[in-house]
Amino acid sequence: MQNGSINSFKIGDISATDPMLGILEGLRTIAGQKDELLFHSGGPIGKSSRFSMIPILDGLRVVFHQPPSDSKSIDANPLRGEIDLHPTPPLKLKIQHRSEGNWTTKCEESHETLELALRSISELEFLGEVDPSSGLSPGGFAGVLGYDLGQWTNPIRLKNTPRDHEVLGILWRTKGWVIHDREHHSITSLGDFPLSKDQVSDCIARTSKPTKMGTHSELETEDREDHKRKILEIIRAIEEGHVYQVNYGRNWTGSLDQDPWNCFLNLANSNPAPYSAWMSSPDLGWTIVSSSPEQLLCLRDGDITTSPIKGTAPRGDSVTNDERTKEDLKQSKKDLAEHMMLVDLEKHDLSSVCIPGSVEWRDFRLESHPNVHHLVSEIGGTIQPPFDAPSVISSLFPGGSITGCPKVMSMAIINYLEHRPRGAWTGSIGHIHNLNNLVDLNIMIRTMEVVDKVGIKIGRVMAGGGIVHSSIPEIEAQEAEWKADAILRAAWDISASTLMDSLPRMEISYQPLIRKSEGCRASNVERKSEFRKIILIDNMDSFTHNIRDALVRLGSDVIILKGWSLEPDENVRAWVSEIIDSHSPTGLVIGPGPSRPESYNRTTALVDLVLKGDLRSSNGHIPTLGVCLGHQAICLADGSSLLKSPNGPIHGSPVEVENDSTGLFSDLPQTQSLMRYNSLIVTAPGHNMIPNAWEKKSGLIMGTRHRYLPVHGIQFHPESAGSPDGTAIIENFLKLCN
């Protein structure tokens, strides 16, 4: 199906700062549009903030609903490494058509994953004319994917889920667009647009200004001491090795005595951001006001980028103090480690759908927004067919910057500690056009969700931050308040904190930063993929696909298999025999993961066979490499002790590692900078695994080799963006696998 241009036009020399606000009001009053979407860019003009857009919504929409519970969830405490991996009931969606202003459900569907649901929806798309600048075309979908749709992108069952049948997301088919090119000061319409050129000009001239902010209101929020207590619980879980980082969120909830649209006008004025958005669905009683600075995903012309934020500091109250705050953030070991962890996580998510070797850490910058400074990176890659837009969304959603790492475990801890579903916050709003291979989604931070309950509007704001082992609870609680402050003021004229009257409001700016490493890169090793078939055991880690990517770039075929089974009585030895017979691997890599090796029944059984010398092919013993948890599993089975690191966890920081030039360190420098992600450590030699690498500063064991079998272990991540020389170690292992 193809939609021609109807009433299309272009207006140049637009002088209004925010013309789209007036155009949306015109669509509301002149055209009688009820459901509304606006993607609004504010602040300095750049590639992420050049366009503001209003989709013209067609008479077809898809509403996602929480399925009824089947009561099969188990009582698990993820702070102790316990998670429920049983399947979540299928996602429900309703396909609705609008007739005489009302929405009617035409059919209902159920899907096991969000990817399958989005692929089904994409069959309803059509192609229209394409705007060459923005790449937009009518016929795709635009709308909201709430955070709780992450139940269908990650293999985890959550306890605190939305109520049965609650709305989780909504997508409208688009029949047209109106686009503001901020760089060229022009307005362009595409497809079916209900206003004339003259009406648009009149709407721009009559754009409403924000009125006074809402009145003070008693907001329900978590006590700061409770917030700090939960941060300490997360830190203890990190010390035990169950998780590396958790993005905990705090709630502010209260009745709203003003129109949410006025809140959006206030926010666009006081806190402009490149990925701001407005959504209103009156019949569902659901409104979203967002002033987000963060992009989850952009897919265009086969190129995928994600631009995560991690690392935050408040603006200074003077130019001098503001510059000092910037420097402190750039030098903060805690914030840099937190950010590097996120870079590795996003590389993993992209590597699952990108051409091996194409994923790169492209940009690192400091962004200064009106109230806070942020560390921001851009990671990108090239999509690998047959993956498509639904595949890419599923691989990244929800964003790692607002979950933590590893993603599955951090999502379980978030749900456990927050005690309620997140709703819209930290989900995404944007547009999807699978036929054009086009996606642009933000992450809904700095966001208020408004639900109309029998004429009473209830606003909900959440804010938080990434908790790592070095986090200071008081500072983390303050950071959540910095982030919530602008939107609480726009909605209720109230500060997020009783400890401050207001945050400074400074000019927006971007500053490029230097990346200290480009990470693991392939050298000129000879490729013989037909002789290297590697089985990679996944232990629910968020770096598994980075390891796969490094192995593939170095000339290997890689098969990823789960290191756990939900069947307690599974004959694991039979499973191992089957995979050896089916795949005839020339090498085995046992990957990293949260918690202890005993949490992964297949991994521990596999390691027992390795150390007994029973893992063999027709060519003899299959070379085996254990990375982090894999290394710990091998050493633990060999009789070593596995304890909490005496110097505390290290996650996302490179350390100097010395080696004795044996095993995988043959012909390599005796000192290398390598990235650590671990809380537990092998503290004593076993029977046959001999230490051959140590952290220079502490003497902690960083590498081992077997006395006579081709079995090796490393307590660092050679594939990380922070391990510039890690490729050589992987190459040495692959030489054993030819």
C-alpha positions, 0 to 999 in steps of 0.5 A: 500500500502506498500513500501519496502526498496530500497537502504537502508544503515547505515553509522557510525562514521560520524565526520562532524558537519552538514552532512545533508547539503551536502546530500541535495546538493547531492540530488539537483545536483546528483539526480536532486531533485527540491522540497526540505525539510530539518529538521535540528537540531543544538546546544546541543544534546538532545531529541528535537535535536537528529535527523536531517532528509531529506524526499525523496519526492514522486511524489504526493503533496497537495497544500492548497489555499486561497478560493475566498472571498464571501464578507460576512465579517463584519467590526469589531474592536476586540480592542473593543471586536468585532469579526466576527464569521461567517464561513470562506469559505471552504479551497481549496486544490489541489492534484497534481502528478509529471510527467516528472518533472512537477506538474499536478493537478489531483483533487481539494477538499474543506473542512470546517476545516483544520482537515477534510482536513488533514484527507482526505489527510491521506487517501493517506498515506502508511506504510513502514518500521519504524526506531526504533530510530526516529520512522520515516516511509515512506508513510506519508506527510511532508511540511509546514502549513502556519499561515493563515491556522488558519482560519480553526482551530478557529471559527473566520473570519479575515478581512486581508486575503491572496489574492484569490488562494494564496498558504497557505501550501504544503505537499509532500508524502514521499517515503523515509528518510535519518536520521542523528543520532547526538548522535550516529554519524550515517546516516541511509536511509529508503525506496526509496533513490536515492543515494548510500552509496558511493555517500552519503559519498562523498556529506558529504565530499564536504558540502558547506560552507556559503559564505559572507552574502548578501549585505546591502539592504533597508528593508521596516519595521514598524517604531519603534514608530508605533510599540510602538503605537500598543502595547499601543492599545493592553494594552488598550484592555487588560485593557478593558478585551477584551484580556489577551495577544497578540503576535504582529509581525513586518515585515522586507521586501526587495529584496534578492540578494543571493541564499536563500540556502546561507542564510540557511547555514549562519543561521545554522552556526550563530544561530543553533537551534533544529527545523531549517528547509529549504523548497524550491518549485521552481515552486511555487516560495516559499522558507522558511529559518527557525532557530526555537528553538520552537516545536509546537507538537510531537505525538508518541506512543499516547503521545502528547507534546508541548514545548512553549516558552514565556519569552525572554531576550538578552544575556549578553556581558560577562559571568557575565552579561549573568548570571545576565540577566538569573537571571533577566529573572527567577525573572521577574514577567511580563515574569513569568505571561506571561509564566504561561498564556501560560502553562494554554492555552496549557493545554487547547488545549491538554485537548480537545484531551487527556484522562482527567487527563493525561495532565501535566506540565512536564518540565520548563527550561531556554534555552540559545540560541546564542543571547537570553535566553528563558523560555520554558515549556513542557506540555504533555498528552495521546491522547484519541481515536477516536482523531487522528493526524489531530485532534491533529494538529487542536487543537493546530494550530497555537501555543498559544505562537505566538497568545496570549490568549484567542486565538480567540480574540488575532488572531482577534487583530493580524490580525487587527493591522498587517494589512496583513496575516502572511504567513509562519511565526508562522505557522509550518513545519514538518511531519505527518503520521496519519497511524502511529499516528506520528506528529512532527511540529515546530513553524516557528519563526526566519524565512524568507519567500522568494517569487520569483516574475518574477525572483526577490526574495523578502524576508520577516521576522517577529518577535514580542513578547507577549504583556501583561498589564505590557509590556513596549512598548520600551522594547517590540519593542527592543525584536522584534529586538533581535529576528529578528537580526540573520536572517536579518544578515544572509540574508542582513548583516544588524542589526534589530536595529539602536540602536545596532551593534550586539547582543552578541553570546554566547554558547547554554545551558539548565537550568531546573527550579522549577515549583511552582505548579503542578496545579489542581489535583484530590483528593480522592473524591468519583466518581459518574459520573452517578449522575453528568452531568455538562453543561459547557458554553464556552464563547470563552475562552482558558481555557474552556477545563482545567475546563472540565478536572478538572470536569471529573477527579473529576467524572463528565460527561461534555457537552460543549455548546456555550454561544453565538449564531449568530442568533440575534433573537434566542429564548434563553429561548427555547434553555435553555429549550431544553438543560435542557430537552435533557441533564438533567444536575445536575450542570451548570458551566458558564465559563470564557471569554474575554470582558464583559458578554453582549457579550454572548447572551446565557450566559446572558439569562441563568443567568437571568433564574438562578437568577429568580430560573427558572433553575430547574430539577426534583431534584430542582434548578440546582447548578450553578457556574460562573467562572470569566466572568461567575461570573461577568455575575451572579453578573451583572444580580443581580445588582452589578457594573462591572468596570475596576479593580482599581489596573489594570488587573492581568493575569497569576499571583496567589494572596492570597485570603481570605474567610469567610468559607461559600459557596464553601469555607466551610471546607477550609483554610481561605487563599489560593493562586489562579490564577487570569485572569481578567481586570474587577471586581465586585465592589459592592454587588447586591441584593442576591449575597453575597461576601464571598472571597476577595483578601487579599492585595486589598480587591477586591471581589473574590467570591460570593454566593447566599442568598438562591439558590445554585448559586456561583461565583469566580473571579479566576481560580481554575483549573489553573496550578497556583492554587495548592488548587483549586481542593477543591473548585471544589469538594465543588461545585460538592458535590452540584451536586450529 
